[in-house]
Amino acid sequence: MPDLLSWRPRFPILGNKTYLINNSLGAMPASVANSLQEYMDLWATEGVVAWDTWLPEVANTAAILEDIIGAPRGSITMCQNVTNALAEILSCLEYDGPRNEIVHCAGEFPTVEYLLDGQRRLGARVARAGSDPLVFPADELLAAISDRTVLVVLSHVLFRTAELVDVRPFVEKAHKFGALVVLDAYQSMGAVPFDVVDLDVDFLVGGSVKWLCGGPGAGYLYAHPNIVDRLEPRLAGWFSHARPFGFEAPPIEYANGIERFTGGTPNIPAYYQAREGYKIIRQIGVEAVREHARRQTGLLVDGALARGFTVNSPRDFDRRGNHVTIDLPRAQQVKDELIRRGFVIDYRPGAGIRVAPHFYNTGEECIAVLDEMVAILRTAPL
């Protein structure tokens, strides 16, 4: 095991706050400042010629993610966020035949649900399994997959409860019926080890804001190499073209492979920013991050229950991602007071306070935030 706590000085916020909300926004690596300065210096000194250096960073940044999840080289492209990535995928689908149903569950992140619900206007049927966002409806979701299903969308780790989903049964059944599978890995990338080829999903989407410590503006889209060249996204931009600098009239001739999903002008500064966190996660190894989380989240679960709080995350670590959702009286107000006192966490309505230690957090910090919750409930005029 690497000495993970030796990385603490490289994250400035840890010097003045107890930062425990890495499932929402990971701490910024100090090296981001130098990386963004590199981007700005290129713009300042090279002007438009800087694109010769900038454009390769799309693939270079994606390659770090490919290393992290075992994806083949050239199977991931960068985009702005999950909304854009999922919209690109949805734009490949047609709903005018008998196979026109999208299957998902009630626990998905709202951006996913909004996009899927919007497909009704294009003729899709949308099957939403379950009703309680705190309970993953595995049996109902599995039963909903049929020969009418064109796409199954599911999260690897649920954002409210941190439930870790075994995606294999859903992938197997979807493929049995000829449907495609999108995995939202936002809450597992950089936190839970997995091999995307082994999972056999058709698509993977996510972003950099959370465990990857890459900040906003850098999403990513993986498409399985076996299917990518038969996909034709309607949501295509000039970088989706085989010859973007040919400025050719429609119809588009799609670029080979994953580049057809690149869309419009890349968000270059976000990739310069995001690559710093990616490189750290790749160097440390997700296995080490996960093993550290076993100890830290165990302290949180046991400590919360011992203090009489409700834990809305699975008790079994093998069924849990790397955060713990804790409910207690006046949770939203407790959250506000914790932040005022320098304990950075967040709150989700109907679920509770989410506490998410990363590889650079200590066990003492996990205990301290629980003790502070108790102190606030006893003394603060909420």
C-alpha positions, 0 to 999 in steps of 0.5 A: 500500500502506498503512503496515501497521506503523504499526498495531503500537502498537494491538495491546498484545501486540506490545510484549512478545512476538514474536506469530506465531500469528495463524491461531490467535488474532489479537492483540487491538486495544487498542480492544476495551477501550473497546468492551466498556466501552461494552457494560458501561456500557449494561448498568449504566445502562440495564438491560433497555432496553440491548437497544434498542441491543444488538440492532442490533449483530447486523446492524451487526457482520455488515455489516462482514463483508459489506463484507469479502467482498462479501456482499449486505447482510443475508446474514450473521448472527452466531452463537457459533462454527462448530459452531453455524453448521454445526449450523444449516445441517445442521438444514435437511436431510432424509436420508430420500430417495435424496439423503442423502449429505454429502461432505467430506475428511479435512483438515477441522477436527475440529468439522466432522468430528464434526458431519458424522459425527453426521449418520449417526445421522439417516440420512445417508451421509457420504463422507470423501475422503482419509486423509492430513490433510496432503494435500488429496484434490481428485480424490477429493473431486470424484469423490465428488460425485454425484446422491446428494449433498445437501451438500458441505463444504470449507475455503477454507484448510486449518488444518494446512498452509495449503493454499488450495483452489480451490473453484470446481470443487467448487461447479460440480459440486455445483450441477450435481447439485443439491447445496448447498455450505458453505465454511468460511472461518475461515482465509481471512476477513481473510487471503485476498481473495475475493468470496463472490458470485463464489465462488457458495457456498450457505453460508459459516461462520467465526469471529473468533478468527484473522485478523479479530482479533475474539476468541472467541464471535463466529461468523458464517453466510452464506446465499445470498439465492437459497436462504435463504427456502426453508430451515427450520432445525430448530435454531431459537430465538426470534430465528429467529421472524418476531416474536420478541417475540410469544412465540407457540406452535409451529409457528414462523413463520420470520423472513425471510432470514438472521434465521431462522438467528439462533437464541437470544439473541445473544452481544452482548458478543462482537460488541462485542469482535469488531467492533473487529478487523473494522473494522481489517481492513475499513479496511486491506483484505484485499488489503493483508494478503495482499500483506504475507503474500506477503513474510512467508510467503516469508521463512518458507518459504525460511528454513525450507528453508535451515535444513534444516527440513521445510515442510508448506505449499505452496511456491507462494504462490498455493496457500497461505494466510497461515501456514507449517507447519514441521516439525523434530525434537522440534517440540512441545518446540521449540514449548514453548521458543519460547513460554517465550522470548517467541515465540508460535506453536503446534504441530499433531500430525503437521504441525509448528509453525505460524507465522502473521505478520499485517499488523502483523508484521515480516520481522525477526520471521519470521527471528528465530523461525527462528533461535531454532528453530535455537538451541533445537535446538543448545543447549536440553536438550529 
